[in-house]
Amino acid sequence: MNRGRFITLEGGEGVGKSTQIRAIAAALAARGIETVVTREPGGSAGAEAIRTLLMEGQDDRWDARSEALLFAARAPITSDA
């Protein structure tokens, strides 16, 4: 059984993470290696909406607690009810 690998790119806004991940994914695909590209926050419709709230608009519109809660809100909620 082949085991997958998890590659993460870290860095500030505008430093080229998206460009690099596209290049890495293309290079892996050219070698027949399946890839899944995602980002944080993001990946689902709800998480993309929260990403828009976090990434667009004035930098000072959220205090630190509110921003942290928005990041946490993208996690799936399950209920036993």
PyMOL Python script that loads the backbone (N, CA, C, O; Angstrom):
from pymol import cmd

cmd.read_pdbstr("""\
ATOM      1  N   MET A   1       0.840  -1.183   0.000  1.00  0.00           N
ATOM      2  CA  MET A   1       0.000   0.000   0.000  1.00  0.00           C
ATOM      3  C   MET A   1       0.887   1.248   0.000  1.00  0.00           C
ATOM      4  O   MET A   1       1.766   1.396   0.849  1.00  0.00           O
ATOM      5  N   ASN A   2       0.649   2.128  -0.948  1.00  0.00           N
ATOM      6  CA  ASN A   2       1.360   3.401  -0.985  1.00  0.00           C
ATOM      7  C   ASN A   2       0.749   4.359   0.014  1.00  0.00           C
ATOM      8  O   ASN A   2      -0.472   4.471   0.115  1.00  0.00           O
ATOM      9  N   ARG A   3       1.581   5.033   0.736  1.00  0.00           N
ATOM     10  CA  ARG A   3       1.105   6.018   1.692  1.00  0.00           C
ATOM     11  C   ARG A   3       1.294   7.407   1.118  1.00  0.00           C
ATOM     12  O   ARG A   3       2.310   7.691   0.484  1.00  0.00           O
ATOM     13  N   GLY A   4       0.324   8.265   1.339  1.00  0.00           N
ATOM     14  CA  GLY A   4       0.392   9.626   0.830  1.00  0.00           C
ATOM     15  C   GLY A   4       1.349  10.490   1.617  1.00  0.00           C
ATOM     16  O   GLY A   4       1.893  10.074   2.640  1.00  0.00           O
ATOM     17  N   ARG A   5       1.543  11.675   1.135  1.00  0.00           N
ATOM     18  CA  ARG A   5       2.379  12.680   1.792  1.00  0.00           C
ATOM     19  C   ARG A   5       1.559  13.953   1.928  1.00  0.00           C
ATOM     20  O   ARG A   5       0.707  14.257   1.094  1.00  0.00           O
ATOM     21  N   PHE A   6       1.831  14.681   2.985  1.00  0.00           N
ATOM     22  CA  PHE A   6       1.169  15.957   3.218  1.00  0.00           C
ATOM     23  C   PHE A   6       2.230  17.036   3.103  1.00  0.00           C
ATOM     24  O   PHE A   6       3.215  17.034   3.842  1.00  0.00           O
ATOM     25  N   ILE A   7       2.024  17.957   2.173  1.00  0.00           N
ATOM     26  CA  ILE A   7       2.965  19.054   1.963  1.00  0.00           C
ATOM     27  C   ILE A   7       2.243  20.342   2.323  1.00  0.00           C
ATOM     28  O   ILE A   7       1.135  20.588   1.847  1.00  0.00           O
ATOM     29  N   THR A   8       2.852  21.152   3.146  1.00  0.00           N
ATOM     30  CA  THR A   8       2.255  22.428   3.502  1.00  0.00           C
ATOM     31  C   THR A   8       3.236  23.549   3.168  1.00  0.00           C
ATOM     32  O   THR A   8       4.445  23.415   3.356  1.00  0.00           O
ATOM     33  N   LEU A   9       2.700  24.635   2.678  1.00  0.00           N
ATOM     34  CA  LEU A   9       3.502  25.825   2.387  1.00  0.00           C
ATOM     35  C   LEU A   9       3.041  26.929   3.319  1.00  0.00           C
ATOM     36  O   LEU A   9       1.847  27.211   3.418  1.00  0.00           O
ATOM     37  N   GLU A  10       3.968  27.539   3.986  1.00  0.00           N
ATOM     38  CA  GLU A  10       3.674  28.615   4.929  1.00  0.00           C
ATOM     39  C   GLU A  10       4.300  29.907   4.439  1.00  0.00           C
ATOM     40  O   GLU A  10       5.327  29.895   3.761  1.00  0.00           O
ATOM     41  N   GLY A  11       3.676  31.016   4.786  1.00  0.00           N
ATOM     42  CA  GLY A  11       4.236  32.311   4.437  1.00  0.00           C
ATOM     43  C   GLY A  11       3.176  33.384   4.463  1.00  0.00           C
ATOM     44  O   GLY A  11       1.983  33.086   4.523  1.00  0.00           O
ATOM     45  N   GLY A  12       3.594  34.609   4.420  1.00  0.00           N
ATOM     46  CA  GLY A  12       2.686  35.745   4.456  1.00  0.00           C
ATOM     47  C   GLY A  12       1.921  35.912   3.152  1.00  0.00           C
ATOM     48  O   GLY A  12       2.154  35.201   2.174  1.00  0.00           O
ATOM     49  N   GLU A  13       1.014  36.858   3.165  1.00  0.00           N
ATOM     50  CA  GLU A  13       0.208  37.143   1.981  1.00  0.00           C
ATOM     51  C   GLU A  13       1.091  37.653   0.850  1.00  0.00           C
ATOM     52  O   GLU A  13       1.968  38.493   1.054  1.00  0.00           O
ATOM     53  N   GLY A  14       0.841  37.128  -0.348  1.00  0.00           N
ATOM     54  CA  GLY A  14       1.502  37.634  -1.539  1.00  0.00           C
ATOM     55  C   GLY A  14       2.924  37.152  -1.765  1.00  0.00           C
ATOM     56  O   GLY A  14       3.642  37.732  -2.580  1.00  0.00           O
ATOM     57  N   VAL A  15       3.353  36.103  -1.064  1.00  0.00           N
ATOM     58  CA  VAL A  15       4.732  35.640  -1.229  1.00  0.00           C
ATOM     59  C   VAL A  15       4.873  34.514  -2.250  1.00  0.00           C
ATOM     60  O   VAL A  15       5.988  34.078  -2.539  1.00  0.00           O
ATOM     61  N   GLY A  16       3.746  34.037  -2.802  1.00  0.00           N
ATOM     62  CA  GLY A  16       3.819  33.051  -3.868  1.00  0.00           C
ATOM     63  C   GLY A  16       3.444  31.626  -3.483  1.00  0.00           C
ATOM     64  O   GLY A  16       3.765  30.689  -4.214  1.00  0.00           O
ATOM     65  N   LYS A  17       2.773  31.445  -2.355  1.00  0.00           N
ATOM     66  CA  LYS A  17       2.378  30.087  -1.938  1.00  0.00           C
ATOM     67  C   LYS A  17       1.472  29.429  -2.968  1.00  0.00           C
ATOM     68  O   LYS A  17       1.681  28.269  -3.322  1.00  0.00           O
ATOM     69  N   SER A  18       0.474  30.149  -3.451  1.00  0.00           N
ATOM     70  CA  SER A  18      -0.460  29.585  -4.436  1.00  0.00           C
ATOM     71  C   SER A  18       0.254  29.240  -5.731  1.00  0.00           C
ATOM     72  O   SER A  18      -0.024  28.205  -6.336  1.00  0.00           O
ATOM     73  N   THR A  19       1.161  30.088  -6.158  1.00  0.00           N
ATOM     74  CA  THR A  19       1.935  29.832  -7.372  1.00  0.00           C
ATOM     75  C   THR A  19       2.777  28.573  -7.203  1.00  0.00           C
ATOM     76  O   THR A  19       2.826  27.731  -8.099  1.00  0.00           O
ATOM     77  N   GLN A  20       3.430  28.447  -6.073  1.00  0.00           N
ATOM     78  CA  GLN A  20       4.287  27.286  -5.834  1.00  0.00           C
ATOM     79  C   GLN A  20       3.484  25.993  -5.721  1.00  0.00           C
ATOM     80  O   GLN A  20       3.906  24.960  -6.242  1.00  0.00           O
ATOM     81  N   ILE A  21       2.336  26.032  -5.051  1.00  0.00           N
ATOM     82  CA  ILE A  21       1.556  24.807  -4.902  1.00  0.00           C
ATOM     83  C   ILE A  21       1.009  24.354  -6.252  1.00  0.00           C
ATOM     84  O   ILE A  21       0.923  23.153  -6.511  1.00  0.00           O
ATOM     85  N   ARG A  22       0.639  25.301  -7.114  1.00  0.00           N
ATOM     86  CA  ARG A  22       0.196  24.920  -8.461  1.00  0.00           C
ATOM     87  C   ARG A  22       1.331  24.250  -9.227  1.00  0.00           C
ATOM     88  O   ARG A  22       1.113  23.260  -9.925  1.00  0.00           O
ATOM     89  N   ALA A  23       2.535  24.786  -9.099  1.00  0.00           N
ATOM     90  CA  ALA A  23       3.694  24.201  -9.796  1.00  0.00           C
ATOM     91  C   ALA A  23       4.016  22.813  -9.243  1.00  0.00           C
ATOM     92  O   ALA A  23       4.320  21.899 -10.009  1.00  0.00           O
ATOM     93  N   ILE A  24       3.953  22.650  -7.930  1.00  0.00           N
ATOM     94  CA  ILE A  24       4.216  21.345  -7.321  1.00  0.00           C
ATOM     95  C   ILE A  24       3.157  20.342  -7.761  1.00  0.00           C
ATOM     96  O   ILE A  24       3.489  19.220  -8.144  1.00  0.00           O
ATOM     97  N   ALA A  25       1.890  20.732  -7.712  1.00  0.00           N
ATOM     98  CA  ALA A  25       0.803  19.828  -8.114  1.00  0.00           C
ATOM     99  C   ALA A  25       0.950  19.417  -9.575  1.00  0.00           C
ATOM    100  O   ALA A  25       0.736  18.253  -9.914  1.00  0.00           O
ATOM    101  N   ALA A  26       1.314  20.360 -10.444  1.00  0.00           N
ATOM    102  CA  ALA A  26       1.494  20.048 -11.867  1.00  0.00           C
ATOM    103  C   ALA A  26       2.666  19.091 -12.066  1.00  0.00           C
ATOM    104  O   ALA A  26       2.578  18.163 -12.870  1.00  0.00           O
ATOM    105  N   ALA A  27       3.761  19.309 -11.339  1.00  0.00           N
ATOM    106  CA  ALA A  27       4.924  18.431 -11.461  1.00  0.00           C
ATOM    107  C   ALA A  27       4.595  17.016 -10.987  1.00  0.00           C
ATOM    108  O   ALA A  27       5.016  16.039 -11.606  1.00  0.00           O
ATOM    109  N   LEU A  28       3.851  16.908  -9.901  1.00  0.00           N
ATOM    110  CA  LEU A  28       3.454  15.588  -9.404  1.00  0.00           C
ATOM    111  C   LEU A  28       2.498  14.906 -10.377  1.00  0.00           C
ATOM    112  O   LEU A  28       2.634  13.716 -10.658  1.00  0.00           O
ATOM    113  N   ALA A  29       1.526  15.668 -10.893  1.00  0.00           N
ATOM    114  CA  ALA A  29       0.568  15.109 -11.852  1.00  0.00           C
ATOM    115  C   ALA A  29       1.284  14.609 -13.108  1.00  0.00           C
ATOM    116  O   ALA A  29       0.905  13.579 -13.666  1.00  0.00           O
ATOM    117  N   ALA A  30       2.311  15.327 -13.553  1.00  0.00           N
ATOM    118  CA  ALA A  30       3.071  14.915 -14.734  1.00  0.00           C
ATOM    119  C   ALA A  30       3.774  13.582 -14.507  1.00  0.00           C
ATOM    120  O   ALA A  30       4.107  12.872 -15.456  1.00  0.00           O
ATOM    121  N   ARG A  31       3.991  13.258 -13.253  1.00  0.00           N
ATOM    122  CA  ARG A  31       4.618  11.977 -12.902  1.00  0.00           C
ATOM    123  C   ARG A  31       3.577  10.919 -12.523  1.00  0.00           C
ATOM    124  O   ARG A  31       3.921   9.836 -12.050  1.00  0.00           O
ATOM    125  N   GLY A  32       2.295  11.252 -12.740  1.00  0.00           N
ATOM    126  CA  GLY A  32       1.226  10.308 -12.453  1.00  0.00           C
ATOM    127  C   GLY A  32       0.848  10.209 -10.991  1.00  0.00           C
ATOM    128  O   GLY A  32       0.214   9.240 -10.574  1.00  0.00           O
ATOM    129  N   ILE A  33       1.231  11.203 -10.210  1.00  0.00           N
ATOM    130  CA  ILE A  33       0.933  11.193  -8.782  1.00  0.00           C
ATOM    131  C   ILE A  33      -0.296  12.053  -8.521  1.00  0.00           C
ATOM    132  O   ILE A  33      -0.307  13.247  -8.823  1.00  0.00           O
ATOM    133  N   GLU A  34      -1.321  11.440  -7.963  1.00  0.00           N
ATOM    134  CA  GLU A  34      -2.569  12.150  -7.669  1.00  0.00           C
ATOM    135  C   GLU A  34      -2.331  13.169  -6.560  1.00  0.00           C
ATOM    136  O   GLU A  34      -1.639  12.881  -5.583  1.00  0.00           O
ATOM    137  N   THR A  35      -2.903  14.359  -6.712  1.00  0.00           N
ATOM    138  CA  THR A  35      -2.761  15.399  -5.699  1.00  0.00           C
ATOM    139  C   THR A  35      -4.119  15.972  -5.314  1.00  0.00           C
ATOM    140  O   THR A  35      -5.066  15.959  -6.100  1.00  0.00           O
ATOM    141  N   VAL A  36      -4.188  16.464  -4.107  1.00  0.00           N
ATOM    142  CA  VAL A  36      -5.343  17.209  -3.619  1.00  0.00           C
ATOM    143  C   VAL A  36      -4.793  18.529  -3.096  1.00  0.00           C
ATOM    144  O   VAL A  36      -3.946  18.538  -2.203  1.00  0.00           O
ATOM    145  N   VAL A  37      -5.261  19.631  -3.639  1.00  0.00           N
ATOM    146  CA  VAL A  37      -4.802  20.957  -3.230  1.00  0.00           C
ATOM    147  C   VAL A  37      -5.926  21.620  -2.443  1.00  0.00           C
ATOM    148  O   VAL A  37      -7.074  21.650  -2.887  1.00  0.00           O
ATOM    149  N   THR A  38      -5.590  22.144  -1.288  1.00  0.00           N
ATOM    150  CA  THR A  38      -6.574  22.837  -0.466  1.00  0.00           C
ATOM    151  C   THR A  38      -5.908  24.052   0.158  1.00  0.00           C
ATOM    152  O   THR A  38      -4.719  24.293  -0.051  1.00  0.00           O
ATOM    153  N   ARG A  39      -6.667  24.806   0.915  1.00  0.00           N
ATOM    154  CA  ARG A  39      -6.113  25.979   1.587  1.00  0.00           C
ATOM    155  C   ARG A  39      -6.897  26.222   2.868  1.00  0.00           C
ATOM    156  O   ARG A  39      -8.002  25.712   3.051  1.00  0.00           O
ATOM    157  N   GLU A  40      -6.305  27.000   3.735  1.00  0.00           N
ATOM    158  CA  GLU A  40      -6.941  27.331   5.007  1.00  0.00           C
ATOM    159  C   GLU A  40      -7.069  28.836   5.117  1.00  0.00           C
ATOM    160  O   GLU A  40      -6.111  29.555   4.832  1.00  0.00           O
ATOM    161  N   PRO A  41      -8.219  29.326   5.520  1.00  0.00           N
ATOM    162  CA  PRO A  41      -9.458  28.557   5.558  1.00  0.00           C
ATOM    163  C   PRO A  41      -9.976  28.365   4.149  1.00  0.00           C
ATOM    164  O   PRO A  41      -9.663  29.161   3.263  1.00  0.00           O
ATOM    165  N   GLY A  42     -10.732  27.366   3.935  1.00  0.00           N
ATOM    166  CA  GLY A  42     -11.324  27.101   2.630  1.00  0.00           C
ATOM    167  C   GLY A  42     -11.563  25.626   2.419  1.00  0.00           C
ATOM    168  O   GLY A  42     -11.276  24.812   3.297  1.00  0.00           O
ATOM    169  N   GLY A  43     -12.084  25.278   1.268  1.00  0.00           N
ATOM    170  CA  GLY A  43     -12.296  23.891   0.926  1.00  0.00           C
ATOM    171  C   GLY A  43     -13.746  23.493   0.801  1.00  0.00           C
ATOM    172  O   GLY A  43     -14.069  22.588   0.031  1.00  0.00           O
ATOM    173  N   SER A  44     -14.624  24.138   1.529  1.00  0.00           N
ATOM    174  CA  SER A  44     -16.062  23.872   1.420  1.00  0.00           C
ATOM    175  C   SER A  44     -16.762  25.202   1.171  1.00  0.00           C
ATOM    176  O   SER A  44     -16.156  26.263   1.321  1.00  0.00           O
ATOM    177  N   ALA A  45     -18.020  25.149   0.795  1.00  0.00           N
ATOM    178  CA  ALA A  45     -18.754  26.390   0.506  1.00  0.00           C
ATOM    179  C   ALA A  45     -18.783  27.304   1.732  1.00  0.00           C
ATOM    180  O   ALA A  45     -18.546  28.507   1.617  1.00  0.00           O
ATOM    181  N   GLY A  46     -19.072  26.735   2.898  1.00  0.00           N
ATOM    182  CA  GLY A  46     -19.112  27.537   4.127  1.00  0.00           C
ATOM    183  C   GLY A  46     -17.753  28.112   4.478  1.00  0.00           C
ATOM    184  O   GLY A  46     -17.643  29.277   4.858  1.00  0.00           O
ATOM    185  N   ALA A  47     -16.710  27.286   4.350  1.00  0.00           N
ATOM    186  CA  ALA A  47     -15.365  27.752   4.667  1.00  0.00           C
ATOM    187  C   ALA A  47     -14.899  28.826   3.685  1.00  0.00           C
ATOM    188  O   ALA A  47     -14.186  29.752   4.071  1.00  0.00           O
ATOM    189  N   GLU A  48     -15.296  28.706   2.425  1.00  0.00           N
ATOM    190  CA  GLU A  48     -14.944  29.742   1.446  1.00  0.00           C
ATOM    191  C   GLU A  48     -15.642  31.056   1.780  1.00  0.00           C
ATOM    192  O   GLU A  48     -15.054  32.124   1.610  1.00  0.00           O
ATOM    193  N   ALA A  49     -16.891  30.995   2.255  1.00  0.00           N
ATOM    194  CA  ALA A  49     -17.605  32.216   2.659  1.00  0.00           C
ATOM    195  C   ALA A  49     -16.910  32.864   3.850  1.00  0.00           C
ATOM    196  O   ALA A  49     -16.777  34.087   3.903  1.00  0.00           O
ATOM    197  N   ILE A  50     -16.468  32.049   4.805  1.00  0.00           N
ATOM    198  CA  ILE A  50     -15.739  32.587   5.965  1.00  0.00           C
ATOM    199  C   ILE A  50     -14.405  33.159   5.508  1.00  0.00           C
ATOM    200  O   ILE A  50     -13.976  34.197   6.011  1.00  0.00           O
ATOM    201  N   ARG A  51     -13.741  32.499   4.560  1.00  0.00           N
ATOM    202  CA  ARG A  51     -12.478  33.014   4.018  1.00  0.00           C
ATOM    203  C   ARG A  51     -12.681  34.412   3.442  1.00  0.00           C
ATOM    204  O   ARG A  51     -11.861  35.305   3.656  1.00  0.00           O
ATOM    205  N   THR A  52     -13.779  34.594   2.712  1.00  0.00           N
ATOM    206  CA  THR A  52     -14.072  35.912   2.143  1.00  0.00           C
ATOM    207  C   THR A  52     -14.215  36.946   3.251  1.00  0.00           C
ATOM    208  O   THR A  52     -13.690  38.054   3.140  1.00  0.00           O
ATOM    209  N   LEU A  53     -14.928  36.588   4.325  1.00  0.00           N
ATOM    210  CA  LEU A  53     -15.071  37.513   5.455  1.00  0.00           C
ATOM    211  C   LEU A  53     -13.709  37.881   6.042  1.00  0.00           C
ATOM    212  O   LEU A  53     -13.465  39.039   6.380  1.00  0.00           O
ATOM    213  N   LEU A  54     -12.830  36.895   6.161  1.00  0.00           N
ATOM    214  CA  LEU A  54     -11.523  37.127   6.771  1.00  0.00           C
ATOM    215  C   LEU A  54     -10.553  37.867   5.869  1.00  0.00           C
ATOM    216  O   LEU A  54      -9.759  38.677   6.347  1.00  0.00           O
ATOM    217  N   MET A  55     -10.605  37.600   4.568  1.00  0.00           N
ATOM    218  CA  MET A  55      -9.564  38.093   3.673  1.00  0.00           C
ATOM    219  C   MET A  55      -9.894  39.418   2.988  1.00  0.00           C
ATOM    220  O   MET A  55      -8.989  40.112   2.523  1.00  0.00           O
ATOM    221  N   GLU A  56     -11.170  39.778   2.919  1.00  0.00           N
ATOM    222  CA  GLU A  56     -11.545  40.998   2.208  1.00  0.00           C
ATOM    223  C   GLU A  56     -12.028  42.056   3.188  1.00  0.00           C
ATOM    224  O   GLU A  56     -12.558  41.737   4.252  1.00  0.00           O
ATOM    225  N   GLY A  57     -11.841  43.305   2.822  1.00  0.00           N
ATOM    226  CA  GLY A  57     -12.306  44.411   3.658  1.00  0.00           C
ATOM    227  C   GLY A  57     -11.180  45.001   4.496  1.00  0.00           C
ATOM    228  O   GLY A  57     -10.009  44.665   4.318  1.00  0.00           O
ATOM    229  N   GLN A  58     -11.557  45.879   5.406  1.00  0.00           N
ATOM    230  CA  GLN A  58     -10.592  46.576   6.251  1.00  0.00           C
ATOM    231  C   GLN A  58      -9.890  45.611   7.202  1.00  0.00           C
ATOM    232  O   GLN A  58     -10.511  44.706   7.759  1.00  0.00           O
ATOM    233  N   ASP A  59      -8.595  45.816   7.377  1.00  0.00           N
ATOM    234  CA  ASP A  59      -7.810  44.948   8.252  1.00  0.00           C
ATOM    235  C   ASP A  59      -8.252  45.006   9.710  1.00  0.00           C
ATOM    236  O   ASP A  59      -8.108  44.027  10.442  1.00  0.00           O
ATOM    237  N   ASP A  60      -8.785  46.139  10.131  1.00  0.00           N
ATOM    238  CA  ASP A  60      -9.096  46.327  11.553  1.00  0.00           C
ATOM    239  C   ASP A  60     -10.563  46.058  11.914  1.00  0.00           C
ATOM    240  O   ASP A  60     -10.998  46.408  13.012  1.00  0.00           O
ATOM    241  N   ARG A  61     -11.326  45.445  11.012  1.00  0.00           N
ATOM    242  CA  ARG A  61     -12.747  45.259  11.307  1.00  0.00           C
ATOM    243  C   ARG A  61     -13.010  44.133  12.304  1.00  0.00           C
ATOM    244  O   ARG A  61     -14.086  44.096  12.901  1.00  0.00           O
ATOM    245  N   TRP A  62     -12.065  43.215  12.503  1.00  0.00           N
ATOM    246  CA  TRP A  62     -12.212  42.126  13.463  1.00  0.00           C
ATOM    247  C   TRP A  62     -11.183  42.302  14.574  1.00  0.00           C
ATOM    248  O   TRP A  62     -10.022  42.614  14.309  1.00  0.00           O
ATOM    249  N   ASP A  63     -11.611  42.101  15.814  1.00  0.00           N
ATOM    250  CA  ASP A  63     -10.609  42.026  16.876  1.00  0.00           C
ATOM    251  C   ASP A  63     -10.037  40.605  16.861  1.00  0.00           C
ATOM    252  O   ASP A  63     -10.557  39.738  16.158  1.00  0.00           O
ATOM    253  N   ALA A  64      -8.992  40.365  17.617  1.00  0.00           N
ATOM    254  CA  ALA A  64      -8.303  39.072  17.579  1.00  0.00           C
ATOM    255  C   ALA A  64      -9.229  37.914  17.937  1.00  0.00           C
ATOM    256  O   ALA A  64      -9.161  36.853  17.317  1.00  0.00           O
ATOM    257  N   ARG A  65     -10.090  38.109  18.929  1.00  0.00           N
ATOM    258  CA  ARG A  65     -11.000  37.034  19.346  1.00  0.00           C
ATOM    259  C   ARG A  65     -11.995  36.704  18.239  1.00  0.00           C
ATOM    260  O   ARG A  65     -12.238  35.533  17.950  1.00  0.00           O
ATOM    261  N   SER A  66     -12.568  37.726  17.625  1.00  0.00           N
ATOM    262  CA  SER A  66     -13.532  37.495  16.548  1.00  0.00           C
ATOM    263  C   SER A  66     -12.888  36.763  15.378  1.00  0.00           C
ATOM    264  O   SER A  66     -13.483  35.849  14.808  1.00  0.00           O
ATOM    265  N   GLU A  67     -11.677  37.164  15.022  1.00  0.00           N
ATOM    266  CA  GLU A  67     -10.983  36.501  13.921  1.00  0.00           C
ATOM    267  C   GLU A  67     -10.708  35.038  14.254  1.00  0.00           C
ATOM    268  O   GLU A  67     -10.891  34.164  13.406  1.00  0.00           O
ATOM    269  N   ALA A  68     -10.271  34.766  15.479  1.00  0.00           N
ATOM    270  CA  ALA A  68     -10.021  33.382  15.887  1.00  0.00           C
ATOM    271  C   ALA A  68     -11.302  32.562  15.841  1.00  0.00           C
ATOM    272  O   ALA A  68     -11.280  31.403  15.428  1.00  0.00           O
ATOM    273  N   LEU A  69     -12.418  33.149  16.260  1.00  0.00           N
ATOM    274  CA  LEU A  69     -13.694  32.434  16.219  1.00  0.00           C
ATOM    275  C   LEU A  69     -14.135  32.155  14.789  1.00  0.00           C
ATOM    276  O   LEU A  69     -14.708  31.099  14.520  1.00  0.00           O
ATOM    277  N   LEU A  70     -13.879  33.080  13.865  1.00  0.00           N
ATOM    278  CA  LEU A  70     -14.201  32.835  12.461  1.00  0.00           C
ATOM    279  C   LEU A  70     -13.372  31.681  11.905  1.00  0.00           C
ATOM    280  O   LEU A  70     -13.893  30.850  11.161  1.00  0.00           O
ATOM    281  N   PHE A  71     -12.095  31.620  12.257  1.00  0.00           N
ATOM    282  CA  PHE A  71     -11.272  30.493  11.815  1.00  0.00           C
ATOM    283  C   PHE A  71     -11.813  29.186  12.380  1.00  0.00           C
ATOM    284  O   PHE A  71     -11.852  28.177  11.675  1.00  0.00           O
ATOM    285  N   ALA A  72     -12.230  29.194  13.637  1.00  0.00           N
ATOM    286  CA  ALA A  72     -12.758  27.977  14.263  1.00  0.00           C
ATOM    287  C   ALA A  72     -14.128  27.602  13.702  1.00  0.00           C
ATOM    288  O   ALA A  72     -14.486  26.425  13.696  1.00  0.00           O
ATOM    289  N   ALA A  73     -14.889  28.567  13.239  1.00  0.00           N
ATOM    290  CA  ALA A  73     -16.254  28.317  12.764  1.00  0.00           C
ATOM    291  C   ALA A  73     -16.287  27.463  11.514  1.00  0.00           C
ATOM    292  O   ALA A  73     -17.325  26.873  11.218  1.00  0.00           O
ATOM    293  N   ARG A  74     -15.216  27.372  10.778  1.00  0.00           N
ATOM    294  CA  ARG A  74     -15.202  26.579   9.554  1.00  0.00           C
ATOM    295  C   ARG A  74     -15.166  25.086   9.837  1.00  0.00           C
ATOM    296  O   ARG A  74     -15.385  24.279   8.934  1.00  0.00           O
ATOM    297  N   ALA A  75     -14.891  24.707  11.091  1.00  0.00           N
ATOM    298  CA  ALA A  75     -14.861  23.288  11.447  1.00  0.00           C
ATOM    299  C   ALA A  75     -16.275  22.719  11.387  1.00  0.00           C
ATOM    300  O   ALA A  75     -17.226  23.395  11.778  1.00  0.00           O
ATOM    301  N   PRO A  76     -16.428  21.489  10.904  1.00  0.00           N
ATOM    302  CA  PRO A  76     -17.763  20.894  10.814  1.00  0.00           C
ATOM    303  C   PRO A  76     -18.377  20.700  12.199  1.00  0.00           C
ATOM    304  O   PRO A  76     -17.686  20.365  13.161  1.00  0.00           O
ATOM    305  N   ILE A  77     -19.653  20.911  12.277  1.00  0.00           N
ATOM    306  CA  ILE A  77     -20.391  20.717  13.525  1.00  0.00           C
ATOM    307  C   ILE A  77     -21.221  19.461  13.377  1.00  0.00           C
ATOM    308  O   ILE A  77     -21.953  19.300  12.400  1.00  0.00           O
ATOM    309  N   THR A  78     -21.106  18.573  14.346  1.00  0.00           N
ATOM    310  CA  THR A  78     -21.910  17.357  14.332  1.00  0.00           C
ATOM    311  C   THR A  78     -22.857  17.378  15.516  1.00  0.00           C
ATOM    312  O   THR A  78     -22.582  18.004  16.539  1.00  0.00           O
ATOM    313  N   SER A  79     -23.959  16.697  15.366  1.00  0.00           N
ATOM    314  CA  SER A  79     -24.959  16.664  16.435  1.00  0.00           C
ATOM    315  C   SER A  79     -25.459  15.238  16.596  1.00  0.00           C
ATOM    316  O   SER A  79     -25.686  14.530  15.614  1.00  0.00           O
ATOM    317  N   ASP A  80     -25.626  14.832  17.830  1.00  0.00           N
ATOM    318  CA  ASP A  80     -26.175  13.519  18.126  1.00  0.00           C
ATOM    319  C   ASP A  80     -27.695  13.578  18.265  1.00  0.00           C
ATOM    320  O   ASP A  80     -28.341  12.552  18.481  1.00  0.00           O
ATOM    321  N   ALA A  81     -28.263  14.767  18.142  1.00  0.00           N
ATOM    322  CA  ALA A  81     -29.711  14.930  18.343  1.00  0.00           C
ATOM    323  C   ALA A  81     -30.513  14.418  17.173  1.00  0.00           C
ATOM    324  O   ALA A  81     -31.742  14.485  17.191  1.00  0.00           O
TER     325      ALA A  81
END
""", "prot")
cmd.dss("prot")
cmd.show_as("cartoon", "prot")
cmd.util.cbc("prot")
cmd.orient("prot")
